[in-house]
Amino acid sequence: MARLLITGATGLLGSNLIRQTAGSYEVIGWSRSCTAIPSGCAMDRVDLANAEITARCLDERRPDVIVHCAAMTDVERCEREPDVAHLMNVDATRILAQWCVQRGARFVFISTDSVFDGTCGHYSEDDLPAPVNEYARTKLAAEAAATGLLPDALILRTNFYGRNFKPKLSLAEWMLEKLARGERLPAFADVRFNPLLTDHLGRIILDLIAHGAKGVFHAAARDECSKYEFALLIAKVFGLQADEARPELVEDFGFKAQRPRNTTLAVGKLAHFLGRGMPSVEEGLQSFKQSLGIDYMDYLATLKGSGSKAPQALSAR
Ligand SMILES: NC(=O)c1ccc[n+]([C@@H]2O[C@H](COP(=O)([O-])OP(=O)(O)OC[C@H]3O[C@@H](n4cnc5c(N)ncnc54)[C@H](OP(=O)(O)O)[C@@H]3O)[C@@H](O)[C@H]2O)c1
């Protein structure tokens, strides 16, 4: 069985991907803290900011494929600490890619829709990225580092939501919690995206690996919405009142990092390659509801962070 290394294994995407790989790969998960350990894989605690340790652990584990999900994803922190962001997002990616070159392993890099400036949306893989904040600049630089070393690397630009393994709310969970509690829910009406459910994205990643895909692919829903419309859709799908959802403007939040307004991605290349269409945003949310089980109110009760602000959820990553 091929050995698959998933970095960022405790993160939103990494932890969900581990669930989906059971049985098809021997899976190794890496995270910095290992405070929360997804079952179904061997877990290592590896600080990717430490090049020496990373290289040593790679030699010990010898993966056939690396799916590099780990990143410094806090957009505001990246803006405040650009050197740390560069070390984690760019240098760490280069070390992993370098090891893949030496050992003939495959490399999959999870990038972001934020590499675009968001002025027009519907970006295809041929459009020129123009990141407007430090987080996105480091992600784009990491793409370049990976493809510079490994022309066959698979780069996936995406945006997603789902159920967090860690006690931290993803955007959809945070919105769901606010709606279920009837609490005021500020949501950006001027930020547009086309997010995928992590389950759908995970399937796409595994199918792309199985089909030997290389190069840049955009993975997103086939339609789009603003973050405010996303909140309304969640309310509709989950049968909740949306009275407290409020359309807001991102500029009123005083973020240090500039936010791109419309980072919607065109998915024609991906759909053509896989021979299937992408789900709509609403279909994704229906699947999200299904995946939570019939009694999702129990799930809501387990959501942590109640009443707290959710900087990651609010931040237009
Ligand atoms: N969420 C989105 O909507 C979105 C959109 C576009 C692109 N992306 C990209 O998708 C990928 C996954 O995002 P996510 O939302 O799943 O991330 P996340 O939930 O913020 O998790 C980040 C992961 O990276 C790990 N990590 C951070 N610093 C590390 C270090 N120094 N050494 C080792 N591991 C480290 C964390 O480990 P600990 O738990 O131990 O700290 C955690 O497992 C990222 O590359 C992100 O840029 C995300």
The ligand as an SDF file (V2000), in Angstrom:
LIG
                    3D

 48 52  0  0  0  0  0  0  0  0999 V2000
   -9.7150   26.9590    5.1780 N   0  0  0  0  0  0  0  0  0  0  0  0
   -9.8540   27.5000    3.9840 C   0  0  0  0  0  0  0  0  0  0  0  0
  -10.9540   27.8930    3.5700 O   0  0  0  0  0  0  0  0  0  0  0  0
   -8.6850   27.5920    3.0510 C   0  0  0  0  0  0  0  0  0  0  0  0
   -8.8820   28.2980    1.8580 C   0  0  0  0  0  0  0  0  0  0  0  0
   -7.8740   28.2970    0.9200 C   0  0  0  0  0  0  0  0  0  0  0  0
   -6.6860   27.6080    1.1540 C   0  0  0  0  0  0  0  0  0  0  0  0
   -6.4980   26.9850    2.3320 N   0  0  0  0  0  0  0  0  0  0  0  0
   -5.2290   26.2600    2.5210 C   0  0  0  0  0  0  0  0  0  0  0  0
   -5.5650   24.9090    2.8230 O   0  0  0  0  0  0  0  0  0  0  0  0
   -4.5930   24.3520    3.7030 C   0  0  0  0  0  0  0  0  0  0  0  0
   -5.3100   23.7580    4.9100 C   0  0  0  0  0  0  0  0  0  0  0  0
   -6.0200   24.7890    5.5850 O   0  0  0  0  0  0  0  0  0  0  0  0
   -6.8310   24.5080    6.9280 P   0  0  0  0  0  0  0  0  0  0  0  0
   -7.9080   25.5350    7.0190 O   0  0  0  0  0  0  0  0  0  0  0  0
   -7.1670   23.0690    7.0010 O   0  0  0  0  0  0  0  0  0  0  0  0
   -5.7140   24.8640    8.0130 O   0  0  0  0  0  0  0  0  0  0  0  0
   -5.8810   24.9780    9.5910 P   0  0  0  0  0  0  0  0  0  0  0  0
   -7.1620   24.3950   10.0320 O   0  0  0  0  0  0  0  0  0  0  0  0
   -5.5540   26.3850    9.9720 O   0  0  0  0  0  0  0  0  0  0  0  0
   -4.7210   24.0160   10.1150 O   0  0  0  0  0  0  0  0  0  0  0  0
   -3.3740   24.3270    9.8940 C   0  0  0  0  0  0  0  0  0  0  0  0
   -2.5650   23.0650   10.0920 C   0  0  0  0  0  0  0  0  0  0  0  0
   -1.1750   23.4040    9.8670 O   0  0  0  0  0  0  0  0  0  0  0  0
   -0.4180   22.9110   10.9540 C   0  0  0  0  0  0  0  0  0  0  0  0
    0.7530   23.7450   11.1930 N   0  0  0  0  0  0  0  0  0  0  0  0
    0.7870   25.0900   11.3450 C   0  0  0  0  0  0  0  0  0  0  0  0
    2.0470   25.4830   11.5970 N   0  0  0  0  0  0  0  0  0  0  0  0
    2.8160   24.3600   11.6030 C   0  0  0  0  0  0  0  0  0  0  0  0
    4.1970   24.1030   11.8120 C   0  0  0  0  0  0  0  0  0  0  0  0
    5.0740   25.0850   12.0820 N   0  0  0  0  0  0  0  0  0  0  0  0
    4.6360   22.8250   11.7230 N   0  0  0  0  0  0  0  0  0  0  0  0
    3.7670   21.8170   11.4720 C   0  0  0  0  0  0  0  0  0  0  0  0
    2.4550   21.9930   11.2620 N   0  0  0  0  0  0  0  0  0  0  0  0
    1.9890   23.2540   11.3310 C   0  0  0  0  0  0  0  0  0  0  0  0
   -1.3620   22.9500   12.1460 C   0  0  0  0  0  0  0  0  0  0  0  0
   -0.8740   22.0850   13.1480 O   0  0  0  0  0  0  0  0  0  0  0  0
   -1.2580   22.3470   14.7140 P   0  0  0  0  0  0  0  0  0  0  0  0
   -2.7140   22.0110   14.8250 O   0  0  0  0  0  0  0  0  0  0  0  0
   -0.4110   21.4010   15.4410 O   0  0  0  0  0  0  0  0  0  0  0  0
   -0.9480   23.7940   14.9820 O   0  0  0  0  0  0  0  0  0  0  0  0
   -2.6640   22.4760   11.4950 C   0  0  0  0  0  0  0  0  0  0  0  0
   -2.6830   21.0780   11.4390 O   0  0  0  0  0  0  0  0  0  0  0  0
   -3.6410   25.4920    4.0510 C   0  0  0  0  0  0  0  0  0  0  0  0
   -2.5010   25.3530    3.2560 O   0  0  0  0  0  0  0  0  0  0  0  0
   -4.3880   26.7580    3.6750 C   0  0  0  0  0  0  0  0  0  0  0  0
   -3.4940   27.7790    3.2570 O   0  0  0  0  0  0  0  0  0  0  0  0
   -7.4520   26.9810    3.3060 C   0  0  0  0  0  0  0  0  0  0  0  0
  1  2  1  0
  2  3  2  0
  2  4  1  0
  4  5  1  0
  4 48  2  0
  5  6  2  0
  6  7  1  0
  7  8  2  0
  8  9  1  0
  8 48  1  0
  9 10  1  0
  9 46  1  0
 10 11  1  0
 11 12  1  0
 11 44  1  0
 12 13  1  0
 13 14  1  0
 14 15  2  0
 14 16  1  0
 14 17  1  0
 17 18  1  0
 18 19  2  0
 18 20  1  0
 18 21  1  0
 21 22  1  0
 22 23  1  0
 23 24  1  0
 23 42  1  0
 24 25  1  0
 25 26  1  0
 25 36  1  0
 26 27  1  0
 26 35  1  0
 27 28  2  0
 28 29  1  0
 29 30  1  0
 29 35  2  0
 30 31  1  0
 30 32  2  0
 32 33  1  0
 33 34  2  0
 34 35  1  0
 36 37  1  0
 36 42  1  0
 37 38  1  0
 38 39  2  0
 38 40  1  0
 38 41  1  0
 42 43  1  0
 44 45  1  0
 44 46  1  0
 46 47  1  0
M  CHG  2   8   1  16  -1
M  END
$$$$
